[in-house]
Amino acid sequence: MTSIDSVQLSQVIVHKVGNPTRGESLQLSANPITLNDEIVRGLLAKYFLGPFNEHEQYRFTHLSDLAMNEVYQYVNGLFDEPKKMALYSAQLAQFLYSKSTHARVKEGELYVVHFHNVPFGTEYTEAIGIFKSETKETFLKVFPHGESWEVIAEDGININKLDKGCLVFKQNRAEGYVVCVVDNTNKQNDAQYWISDFLQVTRCANSYHYTDAALGMCKLFISNELAEKFEVNKSEQIDMLNRSMEYFKTKDEFKLNEFAEEVLHHPEVIDSFTQYKQTYELARQVIIEDEFDIHLSAVKKQQRVFKSVLKLDKNFHVYIHGRRDLIEKGYDEMTGKHYYKLYFEEES
């Protein structure tokens, strides 16, 4: 998240949450921490809010009734009665403790924060933050000792690496609020207790979600499914990845039939892609509409993982940005090796 200079940390309270299956305890604080140091306040704001992508939005949900989502109810209390921060944050910590039974769940500090002046679109709003730090790092501290300097090692938290976080904007309360989520540890499916068991959130169906999911699906189809079902070489896959990204970068709207014709070309590949879309949606429990507005922030995010590098053994890396017709692949019987011909006009 950017433009956080205006953010005010109204209250911050810290609890210690362990893993009950390992005999680790739950240690609750009685009062919020004192924040008189402006430097510390600024560092905490960066630590808490910096990792969030405000476009990737979720909402609280529940299989039966939204009112039965525990975190949703505690957040309601924090917004409505901020003076009861200790009470509602303790309830959050107790609920998290009850969900921290998986073997991979680590002990850590739970921060509950009440923010003011948080940027939200073109305006500013209140927000409740729920964060957990699990990973400790060793730092060297250099300090003066008489006429010399000494060095000691201390364990602490890296403020550039938030482990888990949830930011709840005071927007759309009846629909489960607008929520952003971070989970940089325990990403295995069997240990996603933060998102699935504790928060119980689901992605919002918006243009960012559709764009992000569609590009992820295209990448997996071209990188894996295409090579399994059709005879294609790596340069052809890269060319199709480039065409996919170019489509999303130059179009305002995604249309499935148009995308299939402009990027996939061949009827049998299009049929395979259509079937793969259904499988992908079922496996990932997402819905990708056949037509939606393309969100450029999602395109920029996915562009970082769309690789256009052709790796040849350990000797060469060829970056392919376009013009598949200027690349020719062959096999040399004399050397028993494959080769590529690259046609160009100038070198630089």
C-alpha positions in Angstrom: 0.0 0.0 0.0 1.3 3.5 -0.9 0.5 7.0 0.4 0.5 6.0 4.0 2.1 9.1 5.4 -1.3 10.4 6.5 -2.2 7.2 8.5 -2.7 7.6 12.2 -2.3 4.7 14.6 -5.0 5.4 17.1 -4.5 2.3 19.3 -2.2 -0.7 19.2 -2.3 -3.7 21.5 -0.1 -6.8 21.4 -0.9 -10.3 22.6 1.2 -13.5 22.5 -0.4 -16.4 20.8 1.1 -19.9 20.9 0.2 -23.3 19.5 -1.9 -25.2 22.1 -0.9 -28.6 20.8 2.7 -27.9 21.7 1.7 -26.7 25.2 2.4 -23.0 24.3 0.3 -20.5 26.1 -1.9 -17.5 25.3 -0.7 -14.3 27.0 -3.1 -11.4 26.9 -2.2 -7.7 27.4 -4.4 -5.6 29.7 -3.8 -2.3 27.8 -2.7 -0.9 24.5 0.9 0.0 24.1 2.2 3.6 24.5 3.2 5.3 21.2 4.9 8.5 22.0 7.9 8.1 19.7 7.0 9.4 16.2 9.8 7.3 14.6 8.4 4.1 16.1 4.9 5.1 14.9 6.1 5.6 11.4 8.0 2.3 11.4 5.0 0.4 12.6 2.7 2.0 10.0 5.2 0.9 7.3 5.5 -2.6 8.8 1.7 -3.1 9.1 0.5 -1.5 5.8 3.4 -1.6 3.4 2.8 -5.2 2.2 -0.9 -4.9 1.3 -2.2 -4.7 -2.3 -5.4 -2.6 -1.8 -6.7 -3.8 -5.2 -6.8 -7.5 -4.1 -9.9 -7.4 -2.0 -11.8 -10.0 0.1 -14.8 -9.9 2.4 -15.8 -11.8 5.5 -18.2 -14.7 4.9 -19.7 -17.8 6.6 -21.4 -20.9 5.3 -24.5 -20.2 7.3 -24.8 -16.6 8.2 -22.3 -13.7 8.1 -23.2 -12.8 11.7 -21.7 -16.1 12.7 -18.2 -15.1 11.5 -16.4 -14.5 14.8 -13.7 -12.1 13.4 -16.4 -10.1 11.7 -18.3 -9.7 14.9 -15.2 -8.7 16.9 -14.3 -6.1 14.2 -17.8 -4.7 14.5 -17.1 -4.2 18.2 -13.8 -2.5 17.6 -15.3 0.0 15.2 -18.4 0.6 17.4 -16.7 0.7 20.8 -13.0 1.6 20.3 -12.6 2.2 24.0 -13.0 -1.6 24.5 -9.9 -2.4 22.4 -8.5 -4.7 25.2 -11.7 -6.7 25.4 -12.3 -7.3 21.6 -8.7 -7.8 20.8 -8.5 -10.4 23.6 -11.4 -12.2 22.0 -9.6 -12.2 18.7 -6.5 -13.6 20.3 -8.5 -16.3 22.0 -10.2 -17.3 18.8 -6.9 -17.4 16.9 -5.4 -19.5 19.7 -8.2 -22.0 19.2 -7.4 -22.2 15.5 -3.6 -22.5 15.9 -3.5 -26.3 16.3 -1.8 -27.3 13.1 1.8 -28.6 13.4 3.2 -25.8 11.2 1.6 -23.0 13.1 4.3 -21.0 15.0 4.0 -19.0 18.2 4.0 -15.3 17.6 2.8 -11.8 18.6 -0.7 -10.7 17.5 -1.1 -7.0 16.9 -4.6 -5.4 16.8 -4.6 -1.9 15.5 -7.2 0.9 15.1 -6.2 3.2 12.2 -7.5 6.5 11.1 -7.0 8.3 7.7 -6.2 5.2 5.8 -6.3 5.8 2.0 -9.2 4.0 0.3 -9.6 4.8 -3.4 -10.0 8.6 -3.6 -11.0 9.1 0.1 -9.8 8.2 3.6 -11.4 5.9 6.1 -11.0 4.1 9.4 -9.6 0.6 9.4 -8.9 -2.3 11.8 -5.7 -4.2 11.4 -5.0 -7.7 12.7 -1.3 -8.8 12.3 0.8 -11.7 13.4 4.6 -11.9 13.5 5.9 -15.5 13.6 9.4 -15.2 12.2 12.3 -13.9 14.3 15.6 -12.8 12.9 19.0 -12.3 14.5 20.4 -8.7 14.4 23.8 -7.4 15.5 23.7 -4.4 17.8 26.8 -2.3 18.0 27.1 0.0 21.1 29.8 2.0 22.8 31.6 0.5 25.9 34.0 2.9 27.5 36.5 3.9 24.9 35.7 1.0 22.6 32.7 -0.6 20.8 31.0 -3.9 21.6 28.7 -6.1 19.5 25.8 -8.3 20.8 23.2 -10.4 19.0 19.5 -9.8 19.6 16.4 -11.6 18.1 13.8 -9.3 16.7 11.3 -8.7 13.9 12.2 -7.6 10.4 9.9 -4.6 9.7 10.2 -5.3 6.0 8.7 -8.8 6.3 5.1 -9.0 7.6 4.2 -12.6 8.1 0.4 -12.4 8.4 -2.0 -9.5 8.2 -5.6 -8.5 7.7 -6.7 -4.9 7.0 -10.5 -4.2 7.4 -11.7 -1.0 5.8 -14.8 0.6 7.3 -16.6 0.1 4.1 -19.5 -2.2 3.0 -20.2 -3.5 6.5 -23.4 -5.4 5.6 -21.6 -7.3 2.8 -18.7 -8.3 5.1 -16.5 -5.2 4.8 -13.7 -4.6 2.3 -10.8 -6.7 3.5 -7.1 -7.1 2.4 -5.1 -10.1 3.4 -1.4 -11.0 3.6 -0.1 -14.5 4.4 3.6 -15.0 3.7 4.1 -18.1 5.8 2.4 -21.5 6.0 1.3 -21.3 2.3 0.7 -25.0 2.1 -3.0 -25.9 1.7 -3.1 -27.9 4.9 -1.8 -24.9 6.9 -3.8 -22.0 5.6 -5.5 -21.5 9.0 -5.1 -17.7 8.8 -7.3 -17.2 5.8 -9.6 -20.2 5.9 -10.1 -21.0 9.6 -9.4 -17.8 11.4 -10.5 -14.9 9.1 -13.0 -16.9 6.9 -12.8 -14.5 4.0 -13.4 -15.0 0.3 -12.2 -13.0 -2.7 -14.4 -10.2 -4.0 -15.7 -10.8 -7.5 -14.4 -7.7 -9.3 -12.3 -6.8 -12.3 -9.0 -7.2 -10.4 -10.0 -10.7 -9.3 -11.1 -11.7 -12.8 -8.0 -10.3 -14.5 -5.6 -11.9 -11.9 -7.3 -15.3 -12.1 -7.6 -15.3 -15.9 -3.9 -14.5 -16.4 -2.9 -17.1 -13.8 -5.0 -19.6 -15.6 -3.5 -18.7 -19.0 0.0 -19.1 -17.7 -0.7 -22.5 -16.3 -2.5 -23.7 -19.4 0.3 -22.6 -21.8 3.2 -23.7 -19.5 1.7 -27.1 -18.5 -1.4 -28.3 -20.3 -0.4 -27.1 -23.8 2.9 -29.0 -23.7 1.2 -32.2 -22.5 -1.5 -32.3 -25.2 0.2 -30.8 -28.2 3.6 -30.9 -29.9 5.0 -27.4 -29.0 8.5 -26.3 -28.2 9.6 -23.9 -25.6 9.9 -20.9 -27.9 6.3 -21.5 -29.1 5.1 -21.5 -25.5 6.9 -18.3 -24.8 5.4 -16.7 -27.9 1.9 -17.6 -26.8 2.7 -16.3 -23.3 3.8 -13.0 -24.8 0.7 -12.8 -27.0 -1.5 -13.5 -23.9 0.2 -10.7 -21.9 0.0 -8.3 -24.9 -3.7 -8.9 -25.2 -4.3 -8.0 -21.6 -2.0 -4.9 -21.8 -3.6 -3.5 -24.9 -7.3 -4.3 -24.4 -9.8 -2.6 -22.1 -12.1 -5.6 -21.9 -11.5 -9.4 -21.9 -13.7 -11.4 -24.2 -13.1 -15.1 -24.2 -13.9 -15.8 -27.8 -11.8 -12.8 -29.0 -8.9 -13.9 -26.8 -9.1 -17.5 -28.1 -9.0 -16.3 -31.7 -6.2 -13.8 -31.3 -3.9 -15.7 -29.0 -4.6 -19.4 -29.3 -5.5 -19.5 -33.0 -6.1 -23.3 -33.5 -9.5 -24.8 -32.9 -8.2 -27.8 -31.1 -6.2 -25.6 -28.8 -9.2 -23.4 -28.2 -11.3 -26.5 -27.3 -8.6 -27.7 -24.9 -8.4 -24.2 -23.3 -12.2 -24.0 -22.8 -12.2 -27.4 -21.0 -9.2 -26.4 -18.9 -11.0 -23.2 -17.8 -13.8 -25.3 -16.3 -11.3 -27.6 -14.6 -9.3 -24.6 -13.3 -12.4 -22.9 -11.9 -13.5 -26.1 -10.1 -10.1 -26.8 -8.6 -9.4 -23.3 -7.5 -13.0 -22.5 -6.5 -13.1 -19.4 -8.6 -15.3 -18.1 -11.3 -13.8 -16.3 -14.3 -16.4 -14.5 -16.4 -16.3 -14.8 -20.2 -16.3 -11.0 -20.4 -14.9 -8.4 -17.9 -13.1 -5.1 -17.7 -9.3 -5.6 -17.5 -7.6 -4.2 -14.4 -4.2 -2.9 -15.2 -2.9 -3.3 -11.6 -3.6 -7.1 -11.9 -1.8 -7.1 -15.3 1.3 -5.5 -13.8 1.3 -8.0 -10.9 1.1 -11.0 -13.2 3.6 -9.6 -15.7 6.4 -10.2 -13.1 5.8 -14.0 -13.4 5.3 -14.2 -17.1 8.7 -15.4 -18.1 9.9 -14.9 -21.7 13.3 -16.6 -21.2 14.4 -19.6 -23.3 17.0 -21.5 -21.3 19.3 -23.6 -23.3 21.3 -26.0 -21.1 23.4 -23.9 -18.7 25.1 -22.0 -21.5 22.5 -19.6 -22.9 19.4 -17.5 -21.9 17.5 -16.1 -24.9 14.9 -13.4 -24.1 12.0 -13.5 -26.5 9.8 -10.5 -26.7 8.0 -11.1 -30.0 8.2 -12.1 -33.7 8.1 -15.9 -33.4 8.6 -16.1 -37.1 12.2 -14.9 -36.7 13.2 -17.9 -34.6 13.9 -21.3 -36.2 14.5 -24.5 -34.4 16.4 -27.5 -35.9 18.5 -30.6 -35.1 22.1 -31.1 -36.2 22.8 -34.8 -36.8 26.5 -34.3 -36.9 26.7 -33.0 -33.4 23.6 -34.7 -32.1 22.3 -31.4 -30.7 19.3 -29.1 -31.2 19.8 -25.5 -32.4 17.9 -22.2 -32.8 18.4 -19.7 -35.6 17.7 -16.1 -34.7 17.1 -13.7 -37.6 17.8 -10.0 -37.0 18.8 -6.7 -38.7 21.0 -5.0 -36.1 22.8 -5.9 -32.9 23.5 -3.5 -30.0 
